[in-house]
């Protein structure tokens, strides 16, 4: 099968399309024919070795052989292992590959269930929301699950005030919608050109970070979510209420299969929707990464792997 292999650490040009062995599903796995994936900032950070921990996980001096990036996918189940009962060939699914990666390929095997000690939990594969295209669905798992787990950690609730830094990015656009779902009052921090976008998603107030330092405003918040990880808790202390939460994507609660099903339900009820900035064919993965590296994308960048033709 064809796959995008990260041949070295560095610029987007290290990503090359190569032939690799097609995976075969184990007894508890589904084989997904990948229709779409995403150029997620997590993928670009692994490629750029940011942080250094990337080298410990994926290879000290260069990436391990045939390292295929891709944190999330959407596609169709082509085959299932003998023990799989929740999925069948032909099912349209979306999934989080997580740090197992592998989304930048024509096929990816993922487990129906995962073991935790003596117990089993649903894997991070679910039937695709019926009202989304594969490109849209492929941008949900990594960004929306990360935003969800952060808000769950803060126990966000009705009437609370939350400030979201980086509100027009992937995590930010999902966080706005989820915070509004939970009944919070949202202040979105982004550039002025993205005000209309964040307001359309439910933001109650907006701050242009290019002209105002949000850490110096007089208001105080129950939750501050630094979705782009460009601030610090110490800098935000003055605008955080006593016993408030500062969030920055570290030390999240564990993601479980029910979280993905919860997002699917919100999407099908039109409560949550992905924001798509650009869609690239997989042949232009280098350009997709180059665009994400600029740091100005609105929402998500999707990548089409298979067109169905």
N, C-alpha and C positions, 0 to 999 in steps of 0.2 A: 504494500500500500504506500501511497505518498504521505509524507509528513514533513512538517517544518522542524528542522533540527537546529538547536542552538549549538553551533560548532565551537564557539569561543565565548568568553565574556567580553562585553564591549558595546559598540555601536549597533544599530539595527541591522547593519550589513552582515553580522555574524549569523543571522537567520537564513538558512538555506533549505530549499525543498529537496528531499532525498527519498529514495525507496528504502523502506524498512519492513520488517516482518509483520504481517497482519496478526493481531492477537487472537487467541481462541478463548472463549469463556470457560472459566472453571465451573464447578457444579453449582456454586452460589452466585454466579455472575450473569449479567446481561451484556451482550455484544451490541454496542450502539453504532449505527452508521451515522457519523457526525455530519449534520447539515450546516451547523453554524457554531462559532465560538466567539471569543471576544479578545480585543487587545486591551487587557486589563492592566492597570498600573502595577499590580502584583507581578505580572509577567515581565513587565519592563524593568522592575526593580531586581528581579532575579538575573535578567540579562545584563544589567549594569552593575551587579554585585553591590546592591544597596539594601540592607546593611551587609557587613562583612560575614555575618552568620551564614549567608547564602553559600559561601565557599565550604563551610563545614557540612552543610546538608547536600549540596549538589556537585561538589568537586573542588578541591583546594586550589589547584593551579589552572584547571580548565574544566568545563562541564563534563560530567560523566558521559560515557558513550551513548549516542543517540538520545540526548536529553531533548524531550519534546515538551515545550511549554503549553499553556492553556489551562486555566483554572476552572473553566465552566464550558458546558456544551449543551446543544439541543440537537435532537435527531430522531431517528427511528430505530427501534429494536429490530435487529436482524436475526439474532439467535439468542437462546437462553440456555443456561446450564440445567442439568437434570434436577436440581433441588429448587429451582426458582418457581414460585407459585403466583407472584403478584404481577408479573409481566409476561407478555407473549410477543412473538414476532409480529411486527406491524404497528405496535404501540408507539405513539409519538411521546417522547420523554424529554425532560431537561434535567440537568444534573450538575452538582459541584464535584469537580475532580480534586479540588483542594491542592495540597502540596504533593499529591501523587501526579498532578499535572496531566499531560497527554492529550489536551483538547485540540492541539494543532495537528490533527491527523484525520485520516479518512475513517478510522475506527477506534473505539475506546471501550475496553471492558471495565465494568464497575460492579461492585457487589450489591445484591438485593438487600442483604442484611449485614450488619457488622457485629462482631462479638465484643462485649465489654465484660470481662471476667467470665462468669457463668451465664450471663444474660445476653440476649440478642436484641438489637435495635434495628429499626428501618435504616437502610442505607440512604445516601444522599442523592437518590434517583427518584423522580416522580413523573406522573403523567403530565405532559406539557399543558399549560393553560390553553383552553380552546380558543381564546380570543387574541392570542399572540402568534406572530410569525416565528419561525425558528430563529431568525436574527434577533428579534426582540427577546424571546425566551432565553437565548444564550447569554444575555447580559444581566439576567436576574440573580442567579445563585450567589456569586461571589459578593457583589455589591450590596444587594438587598439583605442577604443573611448577615453580613458584617454590620450593617446599620441596625438591623433588628436586634442582634445580640448585644450591641452597645446600649440600646435603649432599654432592653430587658435588664441589663446590669444596673442601670440607673433607676429602675422601677418607675419609669416615666408614667405620669398619671394625669387625669383631668385637672385642668386649672393651673398646672405647673408652667413655668416659663423656661424655654430652652433656647439657647443661642447655638447656631450651627455654623462653624467656620468652614468655608469651602462648600457652600450650599449648592453651587451649580454643577459640581462634579458628580461622579457616579454615586458615591456614598451619600453625599449631601442631598441629591435629588430624591433618593429613597428615604433618607432620614426625615426630610420635611414631611413627606406623605405619611410615614408611619407615626411621627409625632402628632400630626393632626388627627390621625385615626385614634390615638390614645387620649385625645382631648387637650393637648398642650397648646400653649401660645408660642408661636415660632418667630424668632428673629433670625433672618438669614444674612450671612456675611458673604459677599461675592463682589464682582466688579459691577459697575453701574449698567453695563451693556447686558447683563443677565438678570436685571431686576424683573422684567416681564416674565421670564421663565420661572423664577422661584415663586413669584406671586401666583402664577397660574397653577402651581403645585400646592398652594395653600399657605405660603409664608405670610404672616401678619405684619411683619416689619422687616425692613431691609437696611443694610449698612454697606456702603461702598468702601472696601478695604483700601482702595487706591487713594482715598481722600480723607479717611477717618480711621483712627486706631481704636478698634472695638474694645480693647482692654482698658480704655480710659473713659468709656461712657458712664453716665451716672446710674444707669439701671443695674439691678442685680438679678441673677438667674438661679433657678433650681438646678439646671443642668447646662453645662457647656460641652458641646461635642466638637472637638477639633478634628473634623473628618479628613483633613489634608495633612495633619500632623506637622504643622508649621508654627505652633505656639507651645506654651508650656503651662503647667498648672500654676507655677509661681507667678507668671505674668497675668493670669486670669483670676488670681485670688481676690482682688478688689471688687470684681463684678460677680463673684459667686456667693450665694447665700450661705449662711451657716449650715453645715451638714449637707451642702450641695455636692453634686457630682461633676468631676472633670473627666471627660472621656477622650481617648485618642487611639483607639483600636488595639491597645495592648491589653493582655489578660482578660480576654472575653470569655463569657460562659461557653461551654461546649455546644457546638452545633449538632442538632439531632434531626433525624428525618422528618419529624413532625413540624419542625420549623419551616421546611421547604413546602410542606403541604399547607401550612398556614398562609404562606405567601401566595401560593397558587389560588387559594380561596379568595384572598383579598383582590388579586388580579382579576379573577373571573367575576367579581362583584363590582369591578371598576373603581375600587378604592385605591388601588396601587397600580402604577403603570411605569414601564421603563422609559427613560428619555434617551433617544438615539441621536447622536450627533452625526456620525458618519458610518457607512458600511463599505468595507473593502473586500474584494475577492481575496482568497488565500494567497493567490499569486502575487498580491501586493502587500504581503505581511510586513515587509520592510518599511513601506510607506506608512502603514497603519501604526507601527511602533514609533516611527519618526514623528508622527502627528501627536501621539500621546506624550512623547518626551517633551514636547513644547510646553505642556502644563496648562493648556487653556481650553481643553475639550469641555463641551457641555454634556453632562450625563455620561453616556457610554459610547464606545466604538465597537461595532460588531464586525465579524469576519465571516464571510460566506465560504464554507468548505465544499459543499456539494449543492448543486442547483436543482437536482432532480431531473435534469435533461439527459 
